[in-house]
């Protein structure tokens, strides 16, 4: 039996990749064991990987599936210092997937300091919840050079001030604080970041949001306590700290400004009012905010947008617009509290939000709850279904129109209105890109085709210019605001803002930019836009394989990568090295990750825009790569994964087209060496019954021996072979793919075949693709033809439900949240969004032409329940009663039909769950039952009682206790 060799931290990435077979060499150590429940609970993931701007320090959160986590910060040099800090059990939002900064972990831009939020341990949090006590975090500040630590209790938010920070702001909990939140606070980004506020919206007139703000001077360890702070924000350079005061009875409320170089505090505004939504401009120290004043009765609050331009400069100027000012607003409008004001780049105008003014209804006219009918009125003229209006009700209530206040002329120019309701502001904020879908909204709700009229809006005059009528794709504005790019009639079109002329810029190109792999019922969808050039003269487009530099005048088309189409290489993943960029600088190298379509090998490549051809920096690797570059230094780190290697992080460098002198930065799961693990994966090629050449990823079982066949689980969705080199950490989940690591450890092979679709036949397309795929996998010798299972969830659940009506190649099957009747499902509601399913059937996954009346035969011949009598494969259906994506009725009716026909069928219903399982207890239970099910049918192990005969309702509690004991015994149905 093969096992992982112990991998010391000094082992280079290049060596690991080049000598991959050696990683699974024989060892005198005990043979690896199949995975247990304890292993799954303890398995660690890496969250929120972040690299200091100078590349000297790398930090991340290392957290088990269950239990307490730690922050690890280390130097990126080979013999660098490693610092570890236990942080209890953080909320999920405290750190996302690797490659992004975690709000609960921040490295100062100059690489000198770290700020960390520390939470109570998991056991303590459980005790606090049972006692209905708040769960609160504290802050840990670390001097990275010395390791000195400073701890501050009851801190909910943290933020460094500027690029070379001298201060760290820490926002404390209030005396009656609820359960602890993430570093960014509710509804907003991490506070203290340049131009961002800590509490964007705040509470109403009767609620006090102010709490202590601790301003920590990093160099001296001094701490300044500022009371009753509701909102705070540093400017981009870290010279100024603005904050709002929110005290009881609004005594002392206002906006204050602290000069961080002198400590001098000035009052910018004050009064018995609410102050909200602080925002610094990006390019200058100009501040904007909202001020709300209650009426005499205290029943309504009216708002003013205010701003201080060029803070601290001789030309500093205060402006305001809205309630209590002499500036006239558009008729019937008032300043909205739901849009953060901001200065335009030239600092001569303030972008604000307006809403329709509506006086509160007199109490005498308000209906009491007892007198209010519970009616929802659905009308055929509704542009949006009532169900969607309910889902979007809060967003609708907070909707605001965009407007510009011009202090020089004392005018307010409305930019969006009832006909052009939405707009996005460009990188140069003199122009906005507006869109209006009102004429198409009802039709879009039926057929799913997105349509919109696209307008260009002048930010200072409000002038609207129609760019494109009924655009089918999202338009984009170039960084210099001189060109609008949109897709039409199978080509990219460029609208020149100055001349108002539209040019087809790809018509004369030697290739097509239609996405040929998109098989939905959509007319010639486009491939992706890589990005505009910084100079505004060209755009980088991807043609399914290569990256092209196309002039926005349509006069030139240069293939930057050259060999993509010929060698079936996809150059599609650009690495953004500076999040502040405004367009791609074509005087500098462009970095990308490329994949060989036929082998799934990946490489890190560099494009030199002045030269043709991509330079392969890393060599082609049987791995998945995720690079990350330091903002201000030529330092690269990257995670790398294969089917058998966890995606740990490395510092990487390159020499002669290969990885060289790599430094391992993480080792999250050294204990995986003692667990039986898949030795890798293989590609399986096959041809569908309709002649399409496809591939599938076949994950080998732990302990695989050449020439021996194994029980195999086939997991289906759509295109999956690109996952060949993906590592699946063990976990509990309702997603089939998430369990790959668990299943291979327990001796199963897992097969992920690609499926392509023919219009009007989504079910038959699965048959035409999956059956030949499984037969090809059997021919490899790895798959035991008599022991093949099938599992799909959601759309994969539909395909599973249909496949078992058309083939008997599978020994057993599981369909999670399946569609089973295309006719009844067509006009039902997708409750999670409130929209009708009709568009999903016609232009999304359903791939049908027209509705079920126009295309009755196609809908019926692809409905699993119409062929239920053909089912011979034992089937488990998992469907939850609160499923807001696929109605529970789809699962229960299929179950009842199969039951009536005396088919071997079981329905698992997790009460209160939605489209997937969110509660850990349910994910554990479902995963456990799947393993028992597969073992019974594919390994011929004794079937448990629930599988053989079911469980009477009155004995369910006893049965659930027994299931829990199996997990507590650290075994998973071996």
HUWOKA-V405483 format. One record per residue. N is the residue number from 1. PHI is phi in radians with two decimals (999 if undefined). Layout:
BEGIN
n=N phi=PHI
n=N phi=PHI
END
This chain:
BEGIN
n=1 phi=999
n=2 phi=-1.55
n=3 phi=-2.63
n=4 phi=-1.31
n=5 phi=-1.31
n=6 phi=-1.18
n=7 phi=-1.95
n=8 phi=-1.17
n=9 phi=-1.09
n=10 phi=-1.39
n=11 phi=-1.12
n=12 phi=-1.37
n=13 phi=-1.11
n=14 phi=-1.05
n=15 phi=-1.14
n=16 phi=-1.08
n=17 phi=-1.31
n=18 phi=-1.21
n=19 phi=-2.02
n=20 phi=-0.95
n=21 phi=-1.01
n=22 phi=-1.16
n=23 phi=-1.17
n=24 phi=-2.05
n=25 phi=-1.24
n=26 phi=-1.07
n=27 phi=-2.44
n=28 phi=-1.35
n=29 phi=-1.18
n=30 phi=-0.99
n=31 phi=-1.07
n=32 phi=-1.04
n=33 phi=-1.86
n=34 phi=-1.07
n=35 phi=-1.15
n=36 phi=-2.10
n=37 phi=-1.06
n=38 phi=-1.12
n=39 phi=-1.07
n=40 phi=-1.11
n=41 phi=-1.10
n=42 phi=-1.52
n=43 phi=-1.09
n=44 phi=-1.80
n=45 phi=-2.09
n=46 phi=-1.90
n=47 phi=-2.09
n=48 phi=1.02
n=49 phi=-1.03
n=50 phi=-2.45
n=51 phi=-2.08
n=52 phi=-1.12
n=53 phi=-1.04
n=54 phi=-1.58
n=55 phi=1.33
n=56 phi=-1.40
n=57 phi=-2.20
n=58 phi=-2.24
n=59 phi=-2.30
n=60 phi=-2.87
n=61 phi=-1.79
n=62 phi=-1.92
n=63 phi=-2.29
n=64 phi=-1.35
n=65 phi=-1.00
n=66 phi=-2.41
n=67 phi=2.02
n=68 phi=-1.57
n=69 phi=-1.90
n=70 phi=-2.52
n=71 phi=-1.66
n=72 phi=-2.12
n=73 phi=-2.19
n=74 phi=-2.48
n=75 phi=-1.24
n=76 phi=-1.50
n=77 phi=-1.32
n=78 phi=-1.04
n=79 phi=-1.86
n=80 phi=-1.23
n=81 phi=-1.16
n=82 phi=-2.09
n=83 phi=-2.12
n=84 phi=-2.20
n=85 phi=-2.39
n=86 phi=-1.07
n=87 phi=-2.24
n=88 phi=1.17
n=89 phi=-1.83
n=90 phi=-1.36
n=91 phi=-1.17
n=92 phi=-1.01
n=93 phi=-1.28
n=94 phi=-1.31
n=95 phi=-3.00
n=96 phi=-1.64
n=97 phi=-1.03
n=98 phi=-0.97
n=99 phi=1.94
n=100 phi=-2.22
n=101 phi=-1.21
n=102 phi=-1.63
n=103 phi=-0.98
n=104 phi=-1.40
n=105 phi=-2.40
n=106 phi=-2.26
n=107 phi=-1.78
n=108 phi=-1.13
n=109 phi=-1.06
n=110 phi=-1.46
n=111 phi=1.26
n=112 phi=-1.77
n=113 phi=-2.37
n=114 phi=-2.28
n=115 phi=-2.15
n=116 phi=-2.32
n=117 phi=-1.65
n=118 phi=-1.98
n=119 phi=-1.97
n=120 phi=-1.06
n=121 phi=-1.15
n=122 phi=-0.97
n=123 phi=-1.12
n=124 phi=-1.19
n=125 phi=-1.10
n=126 phi=-1.09
n=127 phi=-1.12
n=128 phi=-1.13
n=129 phi=-1.12
n=130 phi=-1.11
n=131 phi=-1.53
n=132 phi=0.98
n=133 phi=-1.83
n=134 phi=-1.20
n=135 phi=-1.79
n=136 phi=-2.14
n=137 phi=-1.70
n=138 phi=-2.26
n=139 phi=-1.90
n=140 phi=-2.13
n=141 phi=-1.93
n=142 phi=-2.15
n=143 phi=-1.42
n=144 phi=-1.19
n=145 phi=-1.27
n=146 phi=-1.84
n=147 phi=1.45
n=148 phi=-1.04
n=149 phi=-2.07
n=150 phi=-2.28
n=151 phi=-2.06
n=152 phi=-2.32
n=153 phi=-1.34
n=154 phi=0.95
n=155 phi=-1.96
n=156 phi=-1.85
n=157 phi=-2.46
n=158 phi=-2.40
n=159 phi=-2.97
n=160 phi=-1.39
n=161 phi=-1.76
n=162 phi=1.48
n=163 phi=-1.27
n=164 phi=-2.13
n=165 phi=-1.19
n=166 phi=-1.80
n=167 phi=-2.32
n=168 phi=-2.14
n=169 phi=-1.69
n=170 phi=-2.30
n=171 phi=-1.69
n=172 phi=-1.52
n=173 phi=-1.29
n=174 phi=-1.40
n=175 phi=-1.15
n=176 phi=-2.07
n=177 phi=-1.12
n=178 phi=-1.35
n=179 phi=-0.96
n=180 phi=-1.09
n=181 phi=-1.93
n=182 phi=-1.36
n=183 phi=-1.19
n=184 phi=-1.53
n=185 phi=1.33
n=186 phi=-1.23
n=187 phi=1.29
n=188 phi=-2.62
n=189 phi=-1.33
n=190 phi=-1.02
n=191 phi=-1.22
n=192 phi=1.48
n=193 phi=-1.19
n=194 phi=-0.94
n=195 phi=1.34
n=196 phi=-2.05
n=197 phi=-1.81
n=198 phi=-1.42
n=199 phi=-2.47
n=200 phi=-0.98
n=201 phi=-1.84
n=202 phi=1.32
n=203 phi=-1.65
n=204 phi=-1.53
n=205 phi=-1.12
n=206 phi=-1.64
n=207 phi=-2.02
n=208 phi=-1.77
n=209 phi=-1.77
n=210 phi=-1.25
n=211 phi=-2.42
n=212 phi=-1.14
n=213 phi=-1.98
n=214 phi=-1.65
n=215 phi=-1.82
n=216 phi=-1.78
n=217 phi=-1.41
n=218 phi=-1.15
n=219 phi=-1.27
n=220 phi=-1.94
n=221 phi=1.24
n=222 phi=-1.23
n=223 phi=-2.24
n=224 phi=-1.91
n=225 phi=-1.70
n=226 phi=-1.95
n=227 phi=-1.50
n=228 phi=1.05
n=229 phi=-1.55
n=230 phi=-1.76
n=231 phi=-2.62
n=232 phi=-2.63
n=233 phi=-2.81
n=234 phi=-1.53
n=235 phi=-1.35
n=236 phi=-1.05
n=237 phi=-1.58
n=238 phi=1.36
n=239 phi=-1.53
n=240 phi=-2.07
n=241 phi=-2.13
n=242 phi=-1.80
n=243 phi=-2.66
n=244 phi=-1.88
n=245 phi=-1.80
n=246 phi=-2.37
n=247 phi=-1.99
n=248 phi=-1.10
n=249 phi=1.04
n=250 phi=1.05
n=251 phi=-1.35
n=252 phi=1.52
n=253 phi=-1.11
n=254 phi=2.91
n=255 phi=-1.99
n=256 phi=-2.13
n=257 phi=-2.25
n=258 phi=-1.94
n=259 phi=-1.40
n=260 phi=-1.27
n=261 phi=-1.46
n=262 phi=-2.10
n=263 phi=1.46
n=264 phi=-1.27
n=265 phi=-1.96
n=266 phi=-2.13
n=267 phi=-1.59
n=268 phi=-1.60
n=269 phi=-2.82
n=270 phi=-2.74
n=271 phi=2.66
n=272 phi=-1.43
n=273 phi=-2.75
n=274 phi=-1.76
n=275 phi=-2.17
n=276 phi=-2.44
n=277 phi=0.98
n=278 phi=-1.14
n=279 phi=-2.65
n=280 phi=-1.52
n=281 phi=-1.30
n=282 phi=-1.36
n=283 phi=-1.89
n=284 phi=-2.66
n=285 phi=-1.39
n=286 phi=-2.08
n=287 phi=-2.05
n=288 phi=-2.35
n=289 phi=-2.87
n=290 phi=-1.98
n=291 phi=-2.26
n=292 phi=-2.02
n=293 phi=-2.14
n=294 phi=-1.39
n=295 phi=-1.31
n=296 phi=-1.11
n=297 phi=-1.50
n=298 phi=1.28
n=299 phi=-1.77
n=300 phi=-2.53
n=301 phi=-2.11
n=302 phi=-1.86
n=303 phi=-2.13
n=304 phi=-2.16
n=305 phi=-1.66
n=306 phi=-2.29
n=307 phi=-2.68
n=308 phi=-2.13
n=309 phi=-1.54
n=310 phi=0.84
n=311 phi=-0.98
n=312 phi=1.48
n=313 phi=-1.57
n=314 phi=-1.03
n=315 phi=-1.62
n=316 phi=-0.94
n=317 phi=-2.53
n=318 phi=-1.79
n=319 phi=-2.36
n=320 phi=-2.72
n=321 phi=-2.60
n=322 phi=2.14
n=323 phi=-1.00
n=324 phi=1.44
n=325 phi=-1.92
n=326 phi=-1.54
n=327 phi=-1.34
n=328 phi=-1.39
n=329 phi=-1.70
n=330 phi=-0.93
n=331 phi=-0.93
n=332 phi=1.38
n=333 phi=-1.95
n=334 phi=-2.50
n=335 phi=-1.15
n=336 phi=-1.55
n=337 phi=-1.45
n=338 phi=-1.77
n=339 phi=-2.28
n=340 phi=-1.28
n=341 phi=-1.25
n=342 phi=-2.69
n=343 phi=-1.38
n=344 phi=-1.24
n=345 phi=-1.00
n=346 phi=-1.37
n=347 phi=1.10
n=348 phi=-1.93
n=349 phi=-2.68
n=350 phi=-1.99
n=351 phi=-1.52
n=352 phi=-2.30
n=353 phi=-1.93
n=354 phi=-2.13
n=355 phi=-2.32
n=356 phi=-1.21
n=357 phi=-1.27
n=358 phi=-2.48
n=359 phi=-1.22
n=360 phi=-1.03
n=361 phi=-1.22
n=362 phi=-0.96
n=363 phi=-1.00
n=364 phi=-1.12
n=365 phi=-1.74
n=366 phi=-1.41
n=367 phi=-1.37
n=368 phi=-1.24
n=369 phi=-0.98
n=370 phi=-1.17
n=371 phi=-1.74
n=372 phi=-1.56
n=373 phi=-1.09
n=374 phi=-1.63
n=375 phi=-1.31
n=376 phi=-2.11
n=377 phi=-1.80
n=378 phi=-1.69
n=379 phi=-2.22
n=380 phi=-1.14
n=381 phi=-1.53
n=382 phi=-1.03
n=383 phi=-1.20
n=384 phi=-2.05
n=385 phi=-1.00
n=386 phi=-1.01
n=387 phi=-1.10
n=388 phi=-1.24
n=389 phi=-1.09
n=390 phi=-1.17
n=391 phi=-1.10
n=392 phi=-1.69
n=393 phi=-1.01
n=394 phi=-1.17
n=395 phi=-1.12
n=396 phi=-1.13
n=397 phi=-1.13
n=398 phi=-1.61
n=399 phi=-1.14
n=400 phi=-2.44
n=401 phi=-1.47
n=402 phi=-1.60
n=403 phi=-2.60
n=404 phi=-2.07
n=405 phi=-1.76
n=406 phi=-1.85
n=407 phi=-1.02
n=408 phi=-1.08
n=409 phi=-1.81
n=410 phi=1.00
n=411 phi=-2.04
n=412 phi=-1.97
n=413 phi=-1.88
n=414 phi=-1.37
n=415 phi=-1.71
n=416 phi=-2.01
n=417 phi=-2.65
n=418 phi=-1.14
n=419 phi=-1.65
n=420 phi=-2.13
n=421 phi=-1.44
n=422 phi=-2.16
n=423 phi=-2.73
n=424 phi=-2.08
n=425 phi=-1.59
n=426 phi=-1.39
n=427 phi=-1.04
n=428 phi=-1.64
n=429 phi=-1.50
n=430 phi=-1.38
n=431 phi=-2.28
n=432 phi=-2.15
n=433 phi=-1.86
n=434 phi=-1.72
n=435 phi=-2.49
n=436 phi=-2.42
n=437 phi=-1.94
n=438 phi=-1.03
n=439 phi=-1.28
n=440 phi=-2.09
n=441 phi=-1.02
n=442 phi=-1.14
n=443 phi=-1.16
n=444 phi=-1.07
n=445 phi=-1.14
n=446 phi=-1.66
n=447 phi=-1.84
n=448 phi=1.37
n=449 phi=-1.38
n=450 phi=-1.34
n=451 phi=-2.34
n=452 phi=-2.81
n=453 phi=-1.57
n=454 phi=-1.85
n=455 phi=-2.19
n=456 phi=-1.80
n=457 phi=-2.12
n=458 phi=-1.33
n=459 phi=-1.19
n=460 phi=-1.85
n=461 phi=-1.87
n=462 phi=1.37
n=463 phi=-1.08
n=464 phi=-1.93
n=465 phi=-2.13
n=466 phi=-1.20
n=467 phi=-1.66
n=468 phi=-2.66
n=469 phi=-1.52
n=470 phi=0.92
n=471 phi=-1.20
n=472 phi=-1.77
n=473 phi=-2.37
n=474 phi=-1.22
n=475 phi=-1.39
n=476 phi=-2.33
n=477 phi=-1.79
n=478 phi=-1.14
n=479 phi=-1.04
n=480 phi=-1.63
n=481 phi=1.06
n=482 phi=-1.74
n=483 phi=-2.48
n=484 phi=-1.93
n=485 phi=-1.83
n=486 phi=-2.60
n=487 phi=-1.81
n=488 phi=-2.74
n=489 phi=0.96
n=490 phi=1.37
n=491 phi=-2.51
n=492 phi=-1.48
n=493 phi=-2.04
n=494 phi=-2.06
n=495 phi=-1.71
n=496 phi=-1.48
n=497 phi=-1.10
n=498 phi=-1.26
n=499 phi=-1.65
n=500 phi=1.08
n=501 phi=-1.77
n=502 phi=-1.90
n=503 phi=-2.12
n=504 phi=-1.35
n=505 phi=-1.53
n=506 phi=-2.01
n=507 phi=-1.02
n=508 phi=-1.66
n=509 phi=-1.21
n=510 phi=-1.34
n=511 phi=-2.31
n=512 phi=-1.71
n=513 phi=-1.90
n=514 phi=-1.42
n=515 phi=-1.31
n=516 phi=-1.33
n=517 phi=-1.63
n=518 phi=-1.48
n=519 phi=-1.82
n=520 phi=-1.31
n=521 phi=-1.41
n=522 phi=-2.29
n=523 phi=-1.26
n=524 phi=0.73
n=525 phi=-1.19
n=526 phi=-1.50
n=527 phi=-1.37
n=528 phi=-1.42
n=529 phi=-1.58
n=530 phi=-1.28
n=531 phi=2.72
n=532 phi=-1.36
n=533 phi=-1.31
n=534 phi=-1.11
n=535 phi=-1.42
n=536 phi=1.31
n=537 phi=-1.68
n=538 phi=-2.59
n=539 phi=-2.37
n=540 phi=-1.67
n=541 phi=-2.13
n=542 phi=-2.00
n=543 phi=-1.89
n=544 phi=1.51
n=545 phi=-2.31
n=546 phi=-1.55
n=547 phi=-1.86
n=548 phi=-2.01
n=549 phi=-1.68
n=550 phi=-1.99
n=551 phi=-1.21
n=552 phi=-1.28
n=553 phi=-1.54
n=554 phi=1.35
n=555 phi=-1.66
n=556 phi=-2.52
n=557 phi=-2.46
n=558 phi=-1.93
n=559 phi=-1.46
n=560 phi=-1.37
n=561 phi=-1.74
n=562 phi=1.27
n=563 phi=-1.77
n=564 phi=-1.05
n=565 phi=-1.16
n=566 phi=-1.13
n=567 phi=-1.82
n=568 phi=0.97
n=569 phi=-1.86
n=570 phi=-1.76
n=571 phi=-1.73
n=572 phi=-2.29
n=573 phi=-1.91
n=574 phi=-1.40
n=575 phi=-1.68
n=576 phi=-1.42
n=577 phi=-1.64
n=578 phi=-2.58
n=579 phi=-1.13
n=580 phi=-1.51
n=581 phi=-1.07
n=582 phi=-2.09
n=583 phi=1.62
n=584 phi=-1.52
n=585 phi=-1.37
n=586 phi=-1.41
n=587 phi=-1.59
n=588 phi=-2.11
n=589 phi=-1.12
n=590 phi=-1.97
n=591 phi=-1.92
n=592 phi=-2.52
n=593 phi=-1.88
n=594 phi=-2.00
n=595 phi=-2.26
n=596 phi=-1.35
n=597 phi=-1.05
n=598 phi=-1.49
n=599 phi=-1.98
n=600 phi=1.20
n=601 phi=-1.22
n=602 phi=-2.13
n=603 phi=-2.53
n=604 phi=-1.62
n=605 phi=-2.24
n=606 phi=-2.13
n=607 phi=-1.86
n=608 phi=-1.84
n=609 phi=-0.94
n=610 phi=-1.43
n=611 phi=-2.15
n=612 phi=-1.59
n=613 phi=1.83
n=614 phi=-1.64
n=615 phi=-1.68
n=616 phi=-1.39
n=617 phi=-1.53
n=618 phi=-1.81
n=619 phi=1.36
n=620 phi=-1.41
n=621 phi=-2.14
n=622 phi=-1.39
n=623 phi=-2.85
n=624 phi=-1.89
n=625 phi=-2.03
n=626 phi=-2.43
n=627 phi=-1.42
n=628 phi=-2.51
n=629 phi=-1.89
n=630 phi=-1.13
n=631 phi=-1.11
n=632 phi=-2.00
n=633 phi=-2.57
n=634 phi=-1.47
n=635 phi=-2.08
n=636 phi=-2.07
n=637 phi=-2.18
n=638 phi=-2.83
n=639 phi=-1.67
n=640 phi=-2.37
n=641 phi=-2.48
n=642 phi=-2.30
n=643 phi=-1.06
n=644 phi=-1.97
n=645 phi=-2.12
n=646 phi=-1.07
n=647 phi=-1.33
n=648 phi=-1.26
n=649 phi=-1.85
n=650 phi=-2.37
n=651 phi=-1.48
n=652 phi=-2.16
n=653 phi=-2.42
n=654 phi=-2.29
n=655 phi=-2.65
n=656 phi=0.94
n=657 phi=1.32
n=658 phi=-2.35
n=659 phi=-1.30
n=660 phi=-2.50
n=661 phi=0.90
n=662 phi=-1.43
n=663 phi=-2.12
n=664 phi=-1.31
n=665 phi=-1.83
n=666 phi=-2.33
n=667 phi=-2.59
n=668 phi=-1.21
n=669 phi=-2.34
n=670 phi=-1.09
n=671 phi=-1.24
n=672 phi=-1.18
n=673 phi=-1.13
n=674 phi=-1.58
n=675 phi=-1.86
n=676 phi=-1.08
n=677 phi=-2.44
n=678 phi=-1.02
n=679 phi=-1.36
n=680 phi=2.59
n=681 phi=-2.42
n=682 phi=-2.33
n=683 phi=-1.53
n=684 phi=-2.07
n=685 phi=-1.76
n=686 phi=-2.76
n=687 phi=-2.09
n=688 phi=-1.25
n=689 phi=-1.16
n=690 phi=-1.81
n=691 phi=1.58
n=692 phi=-1.47
n=693 phi=-1.50
n=694 phi=-2.26
n=695 phi=-2.39
n=696 phi=-2.44
n=697 phi=-1.75
n=698 phi=-1.94
n=699 phi=-1.51
n=700 phi=-1.40
n=701 phi=-1.31
n=702 phi=-1.01
n=703 phi=1.28
n=704 phi=-0.97
n=705 phi=-2.15
n=706 phi=-1.00
n=707 phi=1.65
n=708 phi=-1.78
n=709 phi=-1.75
n=710 phi=-2.38
n=711 phi=-1.08
n=712 phi=-2.36
n=713 phi=-1.85
n=714 phi=-1.78
n=715 phi=-1.86
n=716 phi=-2.18
n=717 phi=-2.66
n=718 phi=-2.29
n=719 phi=-1.59
n=720 phi=-2.29
n=721 phi=-1.16
n=722 phi=-1.13
n=723 phi=-1.45
n=724 phi=-0.87
n=725 phi=-1.83
n=726 phi=-1.50
n=727 phi=-1.67
n=728 phi=-1.93
n=729 phi=-1.16
n=730 phi=-1.16
n=731 phi=-2.81
n=732 phi=-1.84
n=733 phi=-2.82
n=734 phi=-1.58
n=735 phi=-1.49
n=736 phi=-0.99
n=737 phi=-1.08
n=738 phi=-1.12
n=739 phi=-1.73
n=740 phi=-1.01
n=741 phi=-1.07
n=742 phi=-1.19
n=743 phi=-1.17
n=744 phi=-1.17
n=745 phi=-1.09
n=746 phi=-1.65
n=747 phi=1.68
n=748 phi=-1.73
n=749 phi=-1.47
n=750 phi=-2.25
n=751 phi=-2.11
n=752 phi=-2.05
n=753 phi=-1.52
n=754 phi=-1.36
n=755 phi=-2.23
n=756 phi=-2.04
n=757 phi=-2.12
n=758 phi=-1.87
n=759 phi=-0.99
n=760 phi=1.32
n=761 phi=-2.48
n=762 phi=-1.15
n=763 phi=-1.24
n=764 phi=-1.13
n=765 phi=-1.06
n=766 phi=-1.11
n=767 phi=-1.10
n=768 phi=-1.11
n=769 phi=-1.66
n=770 phi=-1.30
n=771 phi=-1.10
n=772 phi=-1.07
n=773 phi=-1.12
n=774 phi=-1.13
n=775 phi=-1.12
n=776 phi=-1.19
n=777 phi=-1.15
n=778 phi=-1.09
n=779 phi=-1.17
n=780 phi=-1.20
n=781 phi=1.56
n=782 phi=-1.34
n=783 phi=-1.67
n=784 phi=-1.39
n=785 phi=-1.07
n=786 phi=-1.55
n=787 phi=-2.37
n=788 phi=-2.08
n=789 phi=-1.84
n=790 phi=-2.31
n=791 phi=-2.55
n=792 phi=-2.56
n=793 phi=-2.22
n=794 phi=1.11
n=795 phi=-1.09
n=796 phi=-1.15
n=797 phi=-1.16
n=798 phi=-1.04
n=799 phi=-1.10
n=800 phi=-1.10
n=801 phi=-1.03
n=802 phi=-1.39
n=803 phi=-1.00
n=804 phi=-1.23
n=805 phi=-1.55
n=806 phi=-2.06
n=807 phi=-2.57
n=808 phi=-1.98
n=809 phi=-1.26
n=810 phi=-1.75
n=811 phi=-1.34
n=812 phi=-2.80
n=813 phi=-2.62
n=814 phi=-2.31
n=815 phi=-2.07
n=816 phi=-1.67
n=817 phi=0.81
n=818 phi=-1.54
n=819 phi=-1.36
n=820 phi=-2.25
n=821 phi=-2.37
n=822 phi=-1.16
n=823 phi=-1.25
n=824 phi=-1.23
n=825 phi=-1.29
n=826 phi=-0.94
n=827 phi=-1.80
n=828 phi=-1.43
n=829 phi=-1.83
n=830 phi=-1.49
n=831 phi=-1.12
n=832 phi=-1.11
n=833 phi=-1.94
n=834 phi=1.52
n=835 phi=-1.45
n=836 phi=-1.34
n=837 phi=-1.36
n=838 phi=-0.99
n=839 phi=-1.14
n=840 phi=-1.11
n=841 phi=-1.26
n=842 phi=-1.60
n=843 phi=-2.18
n=844 phi=-2.01
n=845 phi=-1.11
n=846 phi=-1.10
n=847 phi=1.06
n=848 phi=-1.69
n=849 phi=-1.64
n=850 phi=1.43
n=851 phi=-1.57
n=852 phi=-1.30
n=853 phi=-1.42
n=854 phi=-1.23
n=855 phi=-2.29
n=856 phi=-0.98
n=857 phi=-1.09
n=858 phi=-1.12
n=859 phi=-1.12
n=860 phi=-1.29
n=861 phi=-1.28
n=862 phi=-1.92
n=863 phi=-1.72
n=864 phi=-0.96
n=865 phi=-1.16
n=866 phi=-1.26
n=867 phi=-2.17
n=868 phi=-1.02
n=869 phi=-1.19
n=870 phi=-1.54
n=871 phi=-1.25
n=872 phi=-2.14
n=873 phi=-1.52
n=874 phi=-0.98
n=875 phi=-2.38
n=876 phi=-1.85
n=877 phi=-1.90
n=878 phi=-1.92
n=879 phi=-2.57
n=880 phi=-1.78
n=881 phi=-1.19
n=882 phi=-1.87
n=883 phi=-1.09
n=884 phi=-1.71
n=885 phi=-1.91
n=886 phi=-2.01
n=887 phi=-0.98
n=888 phi=-0.93
n=889 phi=-1.07
n=890 phi=-1.11
n=891 phi=-1.28
n=892 phi=-1.22
n=893 phi=-1.24
n=894 phi=-1.17
n=895 phi=-1.03
n=896 phi=-1.11
n=897 phi=-1.15
n=898 phi=-1.14
n=899 phi=-1.10
n=900 phi=-1.04
n=901 phi=-1.53
n=902 phi=1.08
n=903 phi=-1.51
n=904 phi=-1.40
n=905 phi=-2.43
n=906 phi=-2.30
n=907 phi=-1.97
n=908 phi=-1.83
n=909 phi=-2.07
n=910 phi=-1.80
n=911 phi=-1.13
n=912 phi=1.53
n=913 phi=-1.51
n=914 phi=-1.68
n=915 phi=-1.27
n=916 phi=-2.30
n=917 phi=-1.65
n=918 phi=-1.68
n=919 phi=-1.51
n=920 phi=-0.98
n=921 phi=-1.05
n=922 phi=-1.35
n=923 phi=-1.11
n=924 phi=-1.07
n=925 phi=-1.07
n=926 phi=-1.13
n=927 phi=-1.07
n=928 phi=-1.07
n=929 phi=-1.18
n=930 phi=-1.07
n=931 phi=-1.16
n=932 phi=-1.13
n=933 phi=-1.17
n=934 phi=-1.08
n=935 phi=-1.09
n=936 phi=-1.17
n=937 phi=-1.58
n=938 phi=-1.82
n=939 phi=-2.01
n=940 phi=0.98
n=941 phi=-1.52
n=942 phi=-0.99
n=943 phi=-1.38
n=944 phi=-1.22
n=945 phi=-1.05
n=946 phi=-1.07
n=947 phi=-1.41
n=948 phi=-1.36
n=949 phi=-2.29
n=950 phi=1.41
n=951 phi=-2.28
n=952 phi=-1.05
n=953 phi=-0.96
n=954 phi=-1.27
n=955 phi=-1.88
n=956 phi=-1.15
n=957 phi=-1.03
n=958 phi=-1.09
n=959 phi=-1.12
n=960 phi=-1.14
n=961 phi=-1.12
n=962 phi=-1.16
n=963 phi=-1.09
n=964 phi=-1.13
n=965 phi=-1.10
n=966 phi=-1.07
n=967 phi=-1.23
n=968 phi=-1.13
n=969 phi=-1.39
n=970 phi=1.09
n=971 phi=-2.19
n=972 phi=-2.16
n=973 phi=0.77
n=974 phi=-1.30
END
